[in-house]
């Protein structure tokens, strides 16, 4: 009995021992469940970064991360893809071509035919290379030659002949383009000095007659001033609403021995050009009020005798009131119209005075190059 009980005890102990070792399969199943849980966790946390490497285990192999769960782009890739949905390795888009300048686009449009195109006075660089540069130089030389020819004719002919000359197509433009080119080199323009003097001396609403106005620079200057001065501009040809076409020894203004004068100041700035320039001074006296001002500006080298010039103008019915010879290039003279009998010219000596006047101002002729 004791042996049977001992055997049963031993068998029970062995069975108990086997029962203690039997849970191992359950532990293995728990490990498999834990592996599945880790695999699911790894798949869920793939977006947070790559998994760390570890020692091999009995867990099931983890599936490779899908493309959607790939590592996020680096900072350099973010900069490349900033502002556009592009792959980091895709080529950058080609830069857009620069817009064509408006001036170039306008230049390509068909231009309407012009009545006259005066040659350019400025030699500009062109894309045609040496041939284009040579053409510009020849064009400038041609324009300069035209100006010198016209300038000489205006100084050596009468006012009526000058009027006919300026009616030729393009002559007026050719002359004034050349004149502006010359004036650009002067230290000071006498017309600017005259404009300042008129603004400081004339009353509000005074009327000025500009004989030989060119492009009416005086009128354009004084109209913007606040003194409300009025300017009637006259020249051999009118190309704007500012200018009245007239030969300046006979302008369409009232006045004369019987009265009716309305002009407060007459300006002759570099315009006493013809051989009979004295007729222009006589016309200034006709349209000026008594006490009106005649302002003359001329190239200093033209005067053969300043004293004789002043004496002759005084004999026409004027009195010298101011002389400005401070400028090395130009002489500015102001005359005041006399009143009554003193303003009347002696007709018996008028012809001799006209002849003498042609000797008091030399023609202003530019040297040929």
C-alpha positions as CSV (number, residue, x, y, z in Angstrom):
1,X,0.0,0.0,0.0
2,X,2.8,2.3,0.9
3,X,4.5,1.6,-2.4
4,X,1.2,2.2,-4.3
5,X,0.7,5.5,-2.5
6,X,4.3,6.4,-3.2
7,X,3.8,5.6,-6.9
8,X,0.6,7.6,-7.0
9,X,2.4,10.4,-5.3
10,X,5.2,10.3,-7.7
11,X,2.8,10.1,-10.6
12,X,0.8,13.0,-9.2
13,X,4.0,15.0,-8.7
14,X,5.1,14.2,-12.3
15,X,1.7,15.2,-13.6
16,X,1.8,18.4,-11.6
17,X,5.2,19.1,-13.0
18,X,3.9,18.5,-16.5
19,X,1.0,20.8,-15.8
20,X,3.4,23.5,-14.8
21,X,5.3,23.1,-18.1
22,X,2.2,22.9,-20.2
23,X,1.4,26.7,-20.4
24,X,4.4,27.2,-22.8
25,X,2.2,26.8,-25.9
26,X,-0.1,29.5,-24.5
27,X,3.0,31.8,-23.9
28,X,4.0,31.2,-27.6
29,X,0.5,32.2,-28.7
30,X,0.7,35.3,-26.5
31,X,4.1,36.1,-28.2
32,X,2.5,35.7,-31.6
33,X,-0.4,38.0,-30.5
34,X,2.1,40.5,-29.1
35,X,4.1,40.2,-32.4
36,X,0.9,41.0,-34.4
37,X,0.3,43.9,-32.0
38,X,3.8,45.2,-32.5
39,X,3.5,44.8,-36.3
40,X,0.3,46.8,-36.2
41,X,1.9,49.4,-34.0
42,X,4.9,49.6,-36.4
43,X,2.6,50.0,-39.4
44,X,0.6,52.7,-37.6
45,X,3.7,54.5,-36.4
46,X,5.5,54.3,-39.8
47,X,4.8,57.9,-40.5
48,X,6.7,59.0,-37.5
49,X,10.1,57.8,-38.7
50,X,12.0,54.6,-39.7
51,X,12.0,51.7,-37.3
52,X,15.2,51.0,-35.2
53,X,17.0,47.8,-35.9
54,X,17.1,45.1,-33.2
55,X,18.2,41.5,-32.5
56,X,16.2,38.8,-34.4
57,X,13.3,37.4,-32.5
58,X,10.7,34.8,-32.9
59,X,8.1,37.5,-33.9
60,X,6.7,37.3,-37.4
61,X,8.7,39.4,-40.0
62,X,7.4,42.9,-40.3
63,X,6.0,43.9,-43.7
64,X,8.0,46.5,-45.7
65,X,6.7,50.0,-45.4
66,X,4.4,51.1,-48.2
67,X,5.2,54.1,-50.5
68,X,2.6,56.1,-48.6
69,X,4.5,55.4,-45.4
70,X,7.9,56.4,-46.7
71,X,10.1,58.8,-44.8
72,X,9.2,62.5,-45.1
73,X,11.2,64.7,-47.5
74,X,14.4,66.4,-46.2
75,X,14.7,70.2,-45.8
76,X,16.6,70.5,-49.1
77,X,13.7,68.6,-50.8
78,X,11.2,70.9,-49.1
79,X,13.0,74.0,-50.5
80,X,13.0,72.5,-54.0
81,X,9.3,71.7,-53.9
82,X,8.2,74.9,-52.2
83,X,5.5,76.7,-54.0
84,X,4.9,74.0,-56.6
85,X,3.7,70.4,-56.5
86,X,6.8,68.8,-58.1
87,X,8.9,65.8,-57.5
88,X,12.2,66.6,-55.9
89,X,14.1,65.1,-58.9
90,X,11.9,66.7,-61.6
91,X,13.6,69.4,-63.7
92,X,12.9,73.0,-62.8
93,X,10.5,74.8,-65.2
94,X,12.1,77.0,-67.9
95,X,12.1,80.7,-66.9
96,X,9.5,82.8,-68.7
97,X,10.9,85.1,-71.4
98,X,11.2,88.8,-70.6
99,X,8.3,90.9,-71.9
100,X,9.1,93.0,-74.9
101,X,9.5,96.7,-74.1
102,X,6.6,98.9,-75.1
103,X,8.8,101.3,-77.1
104,X,10.1,98.3,-79.2
105,X,6.5,97.0,-79.8
106,X,5.4,100.5,-80.9
107,X,8.4,100.8,-83.2
108,X,7.3,97.7,-85.0
109,X,3.8,99.1,-85.8
110,X,3.3,100.6,-89.2
111,X,3.9,104.4,-89.1
112,X,1.7,106.8,-91.1
113,X,3.5,108.8,-93.8
114,X,4.8,112.2,-92.7
115,X,4.9,115.4,-94.7
116,X,8.5,115.9,-93.9
117,X,11.1,114.2,-91.8
118,X,14.0,116.4,-90.9
119,X,17.4,114.6,-90.5
120,X,18.4,113.8,-87.0
121,X,21.1,116.1,-85.4
122,X,22.1,113.4,-82.9
123,X,24.5,110.6,-83.9
124,X,23.2,107.5,-82.2
125,X,24.5,104.0,-82.0
126,X,22.6,101.4,-84.0
127,X,22.6,97.7,-84.3
128,X,23.8,97.8,-87.9
129,X,27.4,98.0,-86.8
130,X,29.9,100.2,-88.6
131,X,27.7,100.8,-91.6
132,X,24.9,102.1,-89.4
133,X,27.2,104.4,-87.5
134,X,28.6,105.8,-90.7
135,X,25.0,106.4,-92.0
136,X,24.3,108.4,-88.8
137,X,27.4,110.5,-89.2
138,X,26.6,111.2,-92.8
139,X,23.0,112.1,-91.9
140,X,24.2,114.5,-89.2
141,X,26.7,116.1,-91.6
142,X,24.0,116.5,-94.1
143,X,21.7,118.1,-91.6
144,X,24.5,120.4,-90.4
145,X,25.2,121.4,-94.0
146,X,21.5,122.3,-94.6
147,X,21.4,124.4,-91.5
148,X,24.6,126.4,-92.4
149,X,23.2,127.0,-95.9
150,X,19.8,128.2,-94.7
151,X,21.4,130.2,-91.9
152,X,23.6,132.0,-94.4
153,X,20.7,132.7,-96.7
154,X,18.6,134.2,-93.9
155,X,21.4,136.6,-92.9
156,X,22.3,137.7,-96.4
157,X,18.8,138.2,-98.0
158,X,15.9,140.5,-97.3
159,X,12.9,139.6,-95.1
160,X,10.6,138.9,-98.1
161,X,13.2,136.5,-99.6
162,X,13.6,134.8,-96.3
163,X,9.8,134.3,-96.1
164,X,9.8,132.7,-99.5
165,X,12.7,130.4,-98.6
166,X,10.9,129.1,-95.5
167,X,7.9,128.1,-97.5
168,X,10.0,125.3,-99.1
169,X,9.0,122.0,-97.7
170,X,11.2,121.1,-94.7
171,X,13.3,124.3,-94.7
172,X,11.8,125.6,-91.5
173,X,12.3,122.3,-89.7
174,X,15.9,121.9,-91.0
175,X,16.8,125.4,-89.8
176,X,15.4,125.1,-86.3
177,X,16.8,121.6,-85.7
178,X,20.2,123.0,-86.4
179,X,19.5,126.1,-84.4
180,X,18.5,124.1,-81.3
181,X,21.6,122.0,-81.7
182,X,23.8,125.1,-81.6
183,X,21.8,126.7,-78.7
184,X,22.4,123.6,-76.6
185,X,26.1,124.5,-76.4
186,X,25.5,128.1,-75.2
187,X,26.3,128.8,-71.5
188,X,23.0,130.8,-71.2
189,X,20.2,131.4,-73.6
190,X,19.3,135.1,-74.0
191,X,15.6,134.3,-74.3
192,X,15.7,133.0,-70.7
193,X,17.1,136.3,-69.5
194,X,14.5,138.2,-71.4
195,X,11.7,136.1,-69.9
196,X,12.9,136.8,-66.4
197,X,13.1,140.6,-67.1
198,X,9.6,140.6,-68.6
199,X,8.2,138.8,-65.6
200,X,9.7,141.3,-63.2
201,X,8.9,144.5,-65.1
202,X,5.6,144.1,-66.9
203,X,2.2,144.5,-65.2
204,X,-0.4,141.7,-65.0
205,X,-2.1,140.9,-68.4
206,X,0.5,142.8,-70.4
207,X,0.7,141.9,-74.1
208,X,4.0,140.9,-75.6
209,X,4.8,140.5,-79.3
210,X,7.6,138.1,-80.1
211,X,9.1,138.8,-83.5
212,X,10.9,135.7,-85.0
213,X,9.6,133.4,-82.2
214,X,10.7,130.0,-83.7
215,X,8.8,127.4,-81.8
216,X,7.2,130.0,-79.4
217,X,9.5,129.1,-76.5
218,X,8.8,132.5,-74.9
219,X,5.1,132.1,-75.0
220,X,5.3,128.6,-73.6
221,X,7.5,129.8,-70.8
222,X,5.4,132.8,-69.8
223,X,2.1,131.0,-70.0
224,X,2.9,128.8,-67.0
225,X,3.9,131.8,-64.9
226,X,1.3,133.2,-62.5
227,X,1.5,136.8,-63.8
228,X,-0.9,136.0,-66.7
229,X,1.2,137.7,-69.4
230,X,-0.1,137.3,-73.0
231,X,2.2,136.6,-75.9
232,X,1.5,137.0,-79.6
233,X,4.2,135.0,-81.5
234,X,5.1,135.6,-85.1
235,X,7.4,133.8,-87.5
236,X,7.9,133.0,-91.2
237,X,6.0,129.7,-90.8
238,X,3.4,128.5,-88.3
239,X,3.5,124.9,-87.1
240,X,1.5,125.3,-83.9
241,X,-1.5,127.2,-82.5
242,X,1.0,129.4,-80.6
243,X,2.5,131.0,-83.8
244,X,1.0,133.4,-86.3
245,X,2.6,133.1,-89.7
246,X,3.9,136.5,-90.8
247,X,7.0,138.3,-92.2
248,X,7.9,140.3,-89.1
249,X,8.2,143.7,-90.8
250,X,4.4,143.5,-91.3
251,X,2.5,141.7,-88.5
252,X,-1.3,141.6,-88.1
253,X,-1.6,143.9,-85.2
254,X,-3.2,147.4,-84.9
255,X,-1.2,150.6,-84.5
256,X,0.3,153.4,-86.4
257,X,0.5,157.2,-86.5
258,X,-3.3,157.4,-85.9
259,X,-3.0,155.4,-82.7
260,X,-4.6,152.0,-81.7
261,X,-1.4,150.5,-80.3
262,X,-2.0,147.6,-77.8
263,X,1.4,146.0,-77.3
264,X,3.4,146.6,-74.1
265,X,6.6,144.9,-75.2
266,X,8.2,143.7,-78.4
267,X,11.0,141.0,-78.3
268,X,13.5,140.5,-81.1
269,X,15.7,137.7,-79.7
270,X,18.4,136.8,-82.3
271,X,15.8,137.6,-85.1
272,X,17.3,140.8,-86.7
273,X,18.7,138.5,-89.4
274,X,17.9,140.0,-92.9
275,X,19.8,142.8,-94.6
276,X,16.7,145.0,-94.0
277,X,16.3,144.2,-90.3
278,X,15.6,147.9,-89.7
279,X,12.0,147.3,-91.1
280,X,11.4,145.0,-88.1
281,X,12.4,147.7,-85.7
282,X,10.1,150.2,-87.4
283,X,7.2,147.6,-87.2
284,X,8.0,147.3,-83.4
285,X,7.6,151.0,-83.0
286,X,4.3,150.9,-84.9
287,X,2.6,148.4,-82.7
288,X,4.1,149.5,-79.3
289,X,2.2,151.8,-77.0
290,X,4.0,155.0,-76.0
291,X,6.4,154.0,-73.3
292,X,6.4,150.4,-74.5
293,X,9.6,148.4,-74.4
294,X,11.7,147.0,-77.3
295,X,14.0,144.2,-76.1
296,X,16.8,143.2,-78.5
297,X,19.3,140.4,-78.0
298,X,22.0,139.7,-80.6
299,X,25.3,137.9,-80.9
300,X,28.0,140.3,-79.7
301,X,30.3,139.6,-82.6
302,X,27.7,140.8,-85.1
303,X,27.9,144.5,-84.0
304,X,30.3,146.6,-86.1
305,X,29.6,149.5,-83.7
306,X,27.3,149.2,-80.7
307,X,27.2,153.0,-80.4
308,X,26.2,153.5,-84.0
309,X,23.5,150.8,-83.7
310,X,22.0,152.5,-80.6
311,X,22.1,155.9,-82.3
312,X,20.2,154.5,-85.3
313,X,17.5,152.9,-83.2
314,X,17.1,156.0,-81.2
315,X,16.6,157.9,-84.4
316,X,13.6,155.7,-85.3
317,X,11.7,156.9,-82.2
318,X,13.3,155.1,-79.3
319,X,15.5,155.8,-76.3
320,X,18.0,153.4,-74.8
321,X,17.0,152.4,-71.3
322,X,19.3,149.5,-70.4
323,X,22.4,147.8,-71.8
324,X,23.6,144.4,-70.6
325,X,27.0,143.3,-72.0
326,X,27.9,141.1,-69.1
327,X,27.5,138.0,-71.3
328,X,30.5,137.1,-73.5
329,X,28.3,135.7,-76.3
330,X,25.3,138.1,-76.4
331,X,24.4,141.8,-76.0
332,X,21.0,142.7,-74.6
333,X,19.6,146.2,-75.3
334,X,16.3,147.6,-73.9
335,X,14.7,150.6,-75.7
336,X,11.6,152.6,-74.7
337,X,9.3,154.1,-77.3
338,X,9.2,157.8,-77.2
339,X,5.9,159.6,-77.3
340,X,4.5,162.5,-79.4
341,X,6.7,164.2,-82.0
342,X,9.8,162.6,-80.7
343,X,8.6,159.2,-81.8
344,X,8.3,160.3,-85.4
345,X,11.1,159.3,-87.8
346,X,12.4,161.9,-90.2
347,X,11.3,160.7,-93.5
348,X,13.8,162.7,-95.4
349,X,16.7,160.6,-94.0
350,X,14.8,157.3,-93.8
351,X,16.4,155.9,-97.0
352,X,19.9,156.8,-95.8
353,X,19.2,155.2,-92.4
354,X,18.0,152.0,-94.1
355,X,21.3,151.8,-96.1
356,X,23.4,152.4,-93.0
357,X,21.5,149.8,-91.0
358,X,22.7,147.0,-93.3
359,X,26.3,147.8,-92.3
360,X,25.9,147.8,-88.5
361,X,25.2,144.1,-88.1
362,X,27.4,141.4,-89.7
363,X,25.8,138.2,-90.8
364,X,26.2,135.3,-88.4
365,X,27.7,132.6,-90.6
366,X,29.1,129.4,-89.3
367,X,32.3,128.0,-90.6
368,X,32.1,125.2,-93.1
369,X,33.7,121.9,-91.8
